[in-house]
Amino acid sequence: MNRFRTIRWRIAAWAAGLSLIALSLLAGYFYYRMVRNLDRQIERFVEEEVHEAETLLAVSDEKLIEEMTADESAHDRAGIWFVFRDGEGRELFRSTALSSREMPFTDAMRDELQSSRRTWTSETIKGRYARMRTAKYELADGRKRYFQAALSERVAVEARETFLGQLLLAVIPFALIALLGGLVVARRATAPIDDIAAAAVRIQSSGLGERIKLRGTRDELDQLAAVLNQTFAALEESFRRVRDFSASASHQLKTPLTVIRGEAELLLRDRPDDPDIARFAVIADEAARLARIVDQLLFLARADAEHVELAFAPVELKPLVDAGFRRIEPYVTVKRLKVETRLDGAPDAMGSDSLLGTAIQNLLDNAAKYAPEGGRLRVGWEVVDGIVALEFENDGKEIPPADRESIMQRFSSAGDRPGQGAGLGLAVAREIAVLHRGRLAALDPRDGMGVRFRLEVPRA
């Protein structure tokens, strides 16, 4: 259904609708002209009959009656009928096919003929519409005669019905042709929009350095492409400045943090009996945490600038997971977590040993931080179509589907999961997955667990 909501289909529908309106107006005009011409032909034919009757009546009443009687059968087949009356309105002749009620002579007709020699009326004769002409003749001897001639509109009605039938038969193919024509025109008109959209997608996936190619037509779409190119250029410059600042700040912070951590650890070794030594332990831990944040910021800045070089090689995943568990041992001990690993027989991945280790470490940190007291933490694997996937699960509170994408953004956490870190771990893990032509996704929980992250990378 979404296809029918596109601009192309709307343009095609408008084209078909306007074409049908134009066809209706044109058909209405020709129908009106046809009806008018048919009416004129009927009236002209009746007038000729009336004129011929006037000529015969100049000879005698009997001559007119004789001629009408001789041609009566032919006239009836043609749908022509006559009534001849004297000055009082009494019938001197009536076509035998007519009933006594058909082609009446009313007082209204008589009154109208006082001021006009002829009148037109529409009658129903033998179940068909007919045009009737009533004429008054004043003879040389002072007598008056009334002559009525009617012609069936059968031919005209049949012509109108034929015209309408053919018009209805033509509407469907005409509408289809108009719709197809509208689609062709719409496709040609919106093709540049498709090019712009495709270029925008390429820019989104490959970086802001690419631009939309201008066609040189200087039309509205070329102007739109030029404006978008200017916007991309401004965005590229803004991101470059942010990247440079992040990289520069991270690099500048590494040295003082290393010094602070080193001095704190030195004091811990040299003065183990000092009662205030616990404060230096806190300083050392916080310096280490800040150092990790700085390293992650520096990595993201380099990834944005496409300065991360990967040396792909087969990587054993189980040792990386084991090393990660050793680093989160304090979380596991303090929270009394039940750890379950299913890594026996896990195949090697193709990638960078150090980067994959960082991604696995970040995912384990996340799983341990948000696991409840006495909860479970589980890591497993599977292979699908040349992809090896590691899944990290805990039985903490489920991440709402609406937050599963945003939680992997930088400096972000789900609304009901207050941050226990800088909000960079998942962002770094996803960036590493992308660099390995894989992906990181938050999935629906299973088996009574609450949170499930899936890291997919190519299999070696």
N, C-alpha and C positions, 0 to 999 in steps of 0.2 A: 504493500500500500504506500510505502514511503516514496516509491518512484513516481506515483501520480501527484505527489505534492511538490515536485521539483519545478523550477522555473520553466524548463522546457515543456513540460506537460501543461502548465498553466498558459504559456504562450500558445501552444497548439490548441488548447481548448478555447481560448479567446478567438483565435483565427477561425476555428470551425464555427463557433457561435456567430461571429460577425459575418462569415460567409453565408451561414444559413439565414441570417437576418436579411442580408443583401439579396439572396435568392428569393426569400419570401416577398420582399418589396418588389423585386423585378417581376416575379410571377403574379403578384397582385395587380401590378400595372398592366401586364399583358392580358390577364383575365378580365380586367375592367374594359380594356379596349376590345377584346373579343366579344364580350357580352353586348357592348354598345354597337358593334358592327352587326352582330346577329339581329339585334332589335331593329336596327335600321333596315336590314334586308327584309325582315318580316314586314315592317311597316311599308316599305317600298312595294313589296309584292301585293299586299292588301290594297294599297293605293291604286295599283294598276288594275286590280279587279274592280274597284269602285269606279274608276274612270271608264272602264269598258262597259260596266252596267249603265253608266250615265249615257254613253253613246247609244246603247241598245234601247234605253228607256226613251230616248228622243224619237225613236221610231214608234214604239207602242209598248204597253205593258206586256202584251202577249209575246212579243218578240223576245223580251228579256226572260220571261218565264220559260219560253221554248228553249232558249240557249242553256239556261241553268239546268233544265230537266235533262237535256241531251248529254250534258257532261257531268251529271251528278255522281255517277259511280267513280269516275276518274278523280273528281274533286274529293270524294270521301276518302279514297286511298291516299291522296296527298295531304289529307287533313285540312281541307278547305270546305267551309260551310256558309250557307247564305240564308237570309230571311228577308222577304220583300213584303212591305206593308203599305197600306193606303194612308191617306191623310189622317184618319182616325186611329191609326195604329193597328188596324185589323190585318191579319196575315193574308197575303195573296199567294205567297209561296214560302215553304220551309223545306230545307234539306231533310229527306226522309230519315237520315241517320240521327237527326236531332230529336231529343225529347221535348215535350211542350215547355219545360222549365228552362231549357238551355237557350242562350242568346235572348234574354228578355228585353223588352222595351219599357223602360220605367218612366214615370213622370219626371224624374230628375233629368233623364236624357232629353225628354221633350222640352223641358224648360231650358236646358243648356243649348239645344238646337235653335231656340228662338234668337239667340245672339250669334250663333256660329253654325256654319253649314255642316260641320263634321266634328265628331268626338271620338276619343280613344278610351277604351276600357280593357281591363284584363278579366277574363272569364275562365271558368273550368268547364270544359266540354269533353264528354266521354272520358272523364277522369284525368284529362290532361290540361295543362295550362295553355291558354290561347289568347292572342291579341285580337280584339274586335273593333272594327271601325263602323260607326253608325253615321250615315250621310242623309241629308235632307235635300230633296229635289222639288223645285217649284216649276211645274210644266207651263207651257205656253197658254194652255186653256185655264190656268188658275188652280189646277189640282196640285195636291202635295203628295209626295211619295217618300217613304223611308226605306233605305236599303242598308242592311247589315251584312258585313262580310267578316268572317273570323278565320284565322290561320293558326293551326296548332304549333306550339313552340317545342314540339317533340324533337325536332332536329337540333334546335338550339340547346335544349336540355341535355341531349345526348352528347353534343359537342362540349358543353361545359363539364359534364361528368367524365368524359374521356380526358379532357385537359387536366382535371383535378386528379384523376387516377394516375396518369402519367407523371404528374408532378410528385405525388406521394411515392411512386416507384423510384423517382430520381433522387428523392431526399436522402435515402440511406447511402447509396454510393457517393453522392455528392458530399455528404458529411464525412464519410471515410476519406475521400480524396482531400477534402479540406483539412482534416485532422493530420493525415500523413504529410501534406504540404506544409502545415504549420510546424510539425515535428522537424521536417528537413530545414525549414527556415530557422526554427529555434535552435537546432543543433549547430547550424552555421553561425548564428548570432552569439551563442553562448560558448562556442569552442574556445575563444580567448579566455573566458572565465575559468574553464577547465585547466587551461595552461597555467593561469595564475595560481589556481588552487594546488596543482601538482608541484609547481615551483615552491610554493609556500610549504608544502609537506617536505620537499627535499631540504629546504632551508631548516625546517624544524628538526629533521633527523641528522643532517650533516653539518649544520652550523650556520651561523648568521653571515658567514663570508660570501655565500652564494647570493645571486641577484636574479630577479625576474627579467627575462629577456623582453625588451621592447620590440614591437612589430613595426614601428615607424609610421603608423597610420595617423598618429596624433588625435585619435578619437578619445571618447570617454574612458574606454578600457585601457588605452595606453597611458592616459593621465592617472588612472587608478594604479597601474603597475608602477609608474614613476613615484607616486606618493608612497606606495608600499616599500619600494626600494629605499627611499629616503628614511622611512621609519626603521627598516632593518639596519640601515647604516647607523642611525642614532642608537638603536638598541645594541648593536655590536660594539660601538664605542663605549657605551655605558657599562656593558658587561666586561669589556676589556679593562676598564678602570677598576671595577670591583675585583676582578681577578688579580690584577696587579697589586691592588691594596692587600687582598687576602694573602697572596704569596709573599709580599714584602713584609707584612706584619707577622705572619707565621715564621718567616725566616729570622726576623729580628728578635722574636720572642724565644726562639729555641735556646740561644746562648745564655741569657739570664736565668731561664728556668733550669737549665742544666747546672748552672753555678749554684743556684739556691738548693736544688736537690742534692748536689754533691756535698755542699757544706753541711746540710742537715744530716745526711748519712754519716759524714765524718764525725760530727759531734756525737751521734748515736754510738759510734764505735769507741770514741775516745773517753766519753763520760757516761758509761753505762749505769753508774750508781747515783747520778744526779737526780734528785726528786723531780726536777722540772723537765727531765729529758723527754717525757711523753709529749710535750708540746712540739718538740723537734720532729717526733715521729709523724705528728699530724701535718707539719710543714712538708716533710718529705713525701707523704702520701698525696697531698694536694698538688705539690709540684709535679709529681709523676702523672697525676690525672690531667693537669693542664698541659703537660708535654704531649700526652696522647691526643688531646683535643687539637693542639697546634699541628701535630703530625697529620691528623685527619683533614684539617683545613688546608694544609699545604698540598695534600694529595688531591683534594677536590679542586683546588685552584689549578694544579697541573693537568688534571683530567679535563677541566673546562678549556684549558688552552691547548689540549691535545698534545701535551708534552710527556705523557706517560708511555714509555716504551716497554713492550711486553716481549719476553723471550719465551715462546711456547715450548713446553716439554711435558712429558708424562709426569703427573703428580699423584702420589699416593694420598688418598683422602683420610684414611684411618689415622695415620700418625698426626695429621693436622688437627683432627678432632680430639685425639688424646691429649695433645699439647694444649688445646683450648680448655679442656676440662681441668687440667692441672692449674691453669691460671684462674679459673673461677672456683677453685676448691674452697676459698673462704666463704663465698655465697652458699655453696652446697652444705658446708658444715654448719654455718650460723642458722640457715633456714631449715636444716634437716631435710634436704630435698632427696627424693628417691630418683636416682639416675638410671635410665635404661638406654642402652646403645644397641643398635642392630646394624653393625658395620662389617660383619664377617663376609668375606667374598666381595666387598665393594670394589668395583673396577677403578682403574686410574682415570683421572680427568686430564684434559689437555689445557695447559695454561701456565700461569706463574705461581710457583710455590709460595713466595712471600705474600703476594696479593690474595691468593685464595686462603692462606692462613689468616690474614687480616679479616677477610669477610666471615670466615667460620668463627673466629674469635668474637667479632662483633655480634653475630647472631646468638652465640652461646651466652655472651654477656647479657643480651636483651632477654633471652629466655629465662636466665637465672634471676635477673633483677625483678621481673614482673611475675615470677612464680610465687604462689602463696606459701605461708609457713607450712612445712610438712608436705608440700605438694610434689608433683611428679615432673620430671624433665626427661624428654625422650628425643633421640636422634636416630633416624633411619635413612635408607637409601633405596632407589630403584632406577632402572634404566629404561628409557622410552625413546625409540627411534634415534639412536646414536647420541642421546643426551643422558648424562648421569645427574640425578637429582638428589640433593640432601634435604631432609625435612627436619625442622627444629620445632618441637612442641612442648608446651607446658599446660597445666590445668588451671591457669589463671583466668581472669575475666575475658570473655570473648571480645575481640576488636569489632566494633560495628562496621558493617560493609561500607558505609559512607566514609569511614575513616581509613580504610585499608590502603588507599593510594596516598592520601596526604600524610600518613604517619611515616612514610619513607622519604618525605621531603626533608630538606635540611632544617635544623633547629625546630623540629616538629614532633608532637606526640599526640595520641588520641585524646579527645576531650575528657574521657573518664580515666585516663592513665597519666596522672601527674608526672612530670619529668623527673627522672632520677639521674639525668646526665645532660649533655649538651644538645642532644637530639641530632647527632651526626652519625652514630653507628650504623643505622639502617641505610642512611643515604650513602655512606661510603661502601657498604656491602652491595647495594644495588648498582652503584657506579662500577664496582669491580666486576659484577656479573655482566653488565653491558659491555665492558672492555673485553670480556671473554666471549662475546657474542652469545650470551645467555640471558637469564633474567632472574629477578627476585620478586616473589609475589606472596601476599598474605592470603591464605585460603580459608575455606570453611573448616571449622574444627571437626574432629571425628574421635570415636572411641572414648567419649567422655572427657576429652581434652578441651582446652579453651582457646589456645592460640596456636596457629600453625603457619610457619614461614617455609617457603620452598625455594631453594637455590638451585638453579639449573645451569650447567656448564657443559661444553662438549666433552664427549668421552674420548679417551686416548685411543 
